[in-house]
Amino acid sequence: MNIATATDRIEIALQHLETAIGEPVFDEWALAEKTSNGWKILGYGGDRKEAFLEEFSVDVAALRDTLDPANTLVGDFAFSHEGYGSGFDAHMCVGENFFVLFNNTGKSTGEITSNPRWTKAQIHFTELLEAFIADPLVV
């Protein structure tokens, strides 16, 4: 999968999640590559791009332990219950050294998953994950 297709799939999945839940599940996302020099942002969706870039290293802290490419395979994902405000709530590995980071800037993961509609809605998250398993991101 290329970046344009990945971006489209992410946006569509987030729209489906929002429809299923009745409100935005993640109002911000980033497609990122973990390199030996740090993080490289390949795509972003949200309303605070400048602040996002400035605060990235702090916001990723809650997920840092699960974002090690040496210990992560395509299809691996994690949620954090520490991602309040601009801190990331979830990620999925979508290619070798490539991750999608998700955030809800107004709610925590606990608040999101306490919505009774979450159980049925998470199929859209799973479908996105399966799309990357079948066709990982390659740049």
N, C-alpha and C positions, 0 to 999 in steps of 0.2 A: 504494500500500500504506500502511496506517496502522501506528502503533507496535505495537499488539497483534498484528497479523498478522506484522509483522517479527520481533517477539520470539519468537513461536511458530516461525517458519521457522528462526531462528537456533538455537534450542534443539533442534529436530528434526535439523537438519544436524549439530550437534555430537554428538548421540547416534549418528547414523549413522557419523560419523567414528570415534567411540570403538569402536563395534562392529567396524568394518572394520579398525582398527589393533590392537585388543585392549587398549587403554588410552586414557585421555583424551588427545586431541590438544591441545585448548585447554581449560583448566579455568577460564577467566575470559574474559568478553567485555563490551563496552560499546557501546551505540548512542549516538552523539554527533553533535552539530551544531556545526560551526565557524561562529562568529558574529564580527562585528567586535569584540566585547568579549571574545573567547576561546572556550572550549569550554563547551557545555551538554550535560550527560549526560541522555539521554532514557530509558535502560534499562541495566540491569546484571545480569549473571549471574556468580556466583562466591561465594567464602566470605570475602572481605575487603573489603566495601563501604566501610567507614570509612577503612581504610588506602588503598584504591584512590583514593578522592576526595582524600585528603590528598597522595598521591604522584603524582597524575595528570600534572602538568607535567614531572616528572622521567621518569616511565615512558614517556611519549610521545616522548621525545627521539630514540630510534633511528629513528622513522618520520617525524619532523617534516618532512623534505625532500619526502616523497611525499604529504603531507597538505594541500597548498595547493589550495583549491577553484578558484582561478583556472586551475590547470593540471591539474585532475582531472575526469574525466567519469564518469558512472554506468557501472559495470562495471570501472573501473580497480582494480587491487589491487597490493599489494606485500608482500613478506616482508623481514624484517630478520634478519641474522645477529648483531646486536648486542643483541637483546632478551633478556638473561639475567634470571632471577628475575622481578621484577615488571615489567620492561621489556617493552613490547608486541612481539609476534612478527610480526604481520600486520595488514593492514587491507584493507577493500574499500569503495569509494565506492558508496553505495546510494541516493543521491538528491542533488539539488543542495544542496551543503554538508553532507550527511549521510554518516557513516562508521560501519562496524562495526569495532571494534578487538578483536583476539584476542590472548590470552596463554596460555602454559603457564608457570606459576610454578615448575615443577620442572625443565624441560628447555629447551634452546635450540632454535631453528629447525633448526640443523644436526643435532641429536640426533633431532628429530621426523622430519625428512625422510630420515634414514639408516635408518629402519625399513623393511625390505623390503616391507612392506604399504602403505607410503605411496603408491606409484605408482598402485595400484588404488583406494585410499581417497580420493584427492584429487578423484574425481568428485563426491563429496558437497559439497566446497567449491565446485566449479564449478557444481553444480546450484543452490546457494544464490545464487551470483553471478548466474546466469541468471534466477533468479526476480526479483531486484531490477532487472535490465536490462529485463525484460518489464513490471514494475510497480514503478517507483521509489518510495521512501519520500516521502510528502508529509505535512507536519504542519499 
